[in-house]
Amino acid sequence: MNNEAEKKENMENPSAPFSPPPTPQPLEKQLSFEEPKTLSTREIDKAREEAFKIFMTHTKEEAMKIFTKGLQPVTISKEANVDIVASDSDEEWIGIWKAKA
């Protein structure tokens, strides 16, 4: 049998049937971040009162230690500079965005 005939035979009578594609898994909603909790006015007033008590009963240095306890400094930041060049005309302006990685 020549090469063309073998190809035709294999296409008409495949040795192994094609398997159906796998069923896709259902999509699950995943939150990318949590929304920050919003304090009520009453909760904000209570926090102010407690902060005032700390300032009145502690030295300035002690109060700062209390309020900053557990905070971590930011070690990585992405800075962006925006330079705007404007002409005398209000309609003409060029904004150049420079992002530092």
C-alpha positions in Angstrom: 0.0 0.0 0.0 1.4 3.4 -0.8 1.8 6.2 1.7 -1.3 8.1 0.5 -3.5 5.0 0.8 -2.3 4.4 4.3 -3.1 7.9 5.4 -6.6 7.6 3.9 -7.1 4.2 5.6 -6.0 5.6 9.0 -8.3 8.6 8.7 -11.3 6.5 7.7 -10.7 3.7 10.3 -8.8 5.1 13.3 -7.3 2.5 15.6 -8.2 4.4 18.8 -11.4 6.4 19.2 -11.0 10.0 20.3 -11.8 10.6 23.9 -14.2 13.4 24.8 -12.6 16.5 26.3 -12.6 16.7 30.1 -15.5 18.5 31.7 -14.5 21.9 33.0 -14.5 22.4 36.8 -17.1 24.9 38.0 -15.7 28.4 38.7 -15.4 29.4 42.3 -15.6 33.0 43.3 -12.5 34.0 45.2 -12.0 37.4 46.8 -8.7 39.0 46.0 -8.7 41.2 49.1 -10.8 42.0 52.2 -12.6 45.2 52.5 -11.4 47.2 55.5 -13.9 47.4 58.3 -15.6 50.8 58.6 -16.0 52.1 62.2 -19.3 53.7 63.3 -19.3 57.2 64.6 -19.8 55.8 68.1 -16.7 53.5 67.8 -14.6 56.4 66.5 -15.6 58.6 69.4 -14.8 55.8 71.9 -11.3 55.3 70.2 -10.7 59.1 70.5 -11.6 59.1 74.2 -9.3 56.1 74.9 -6.4 57.7 73.0 -6.9 61.0 74.9 -6.7 59.0 78.2 -3.4 57.4 77.1 -2.0 60.8 76.2 -3.0 62.3 79.5 -1.7 59.4 81.7 1.6 58.6 79.8 4.6 60.5 78.6 4.7 61.4 74.9 7.3 58.6 74.2 5.3 56.0 76.1 2.1 57.0 74.2 3.9 56.7 70.8 5.1 53.2 71.8 1.6 52.2 72.7 0.1 53.5 69.4 2.8 52.1 67.2 3.2 48.7 68.9 3.0 46.0 66.3 3.4 48.2 63.3 5.9 47.1 60.7 7.8 49.5 58.5 7.2 49.4 54.8 10.4 48.1 53.2 9.3 48.0 49.5 7.5 50.8 47.7 6.8 51.6 44.2 7.4 55.3 43.4 5.9 57.1 40.5 6.9 60.5 39.2 4.6 62.5 37.0 6.2 65.3 35.0 3.7 67.7 33.3 4.9 70.0 30.5 2.3 72.7 29.6 2.3 75.3 26.9 0.8 78.7 27.0 -2.4 77.3 25.4 -4.8 75.6 27.8 -5.6 73.0 25.1 -2.0 71.8 24.7 -0.4 69.8 27.4 1.8 66.8 27.6 1.9 64.4 30.6 4.9 62.2 30.9 4.5 59.3 33.3 7.7 57.9 34.7 7.3 54.8 36.9 10.2 53.5 38.9 10.2 49.8 39.4 
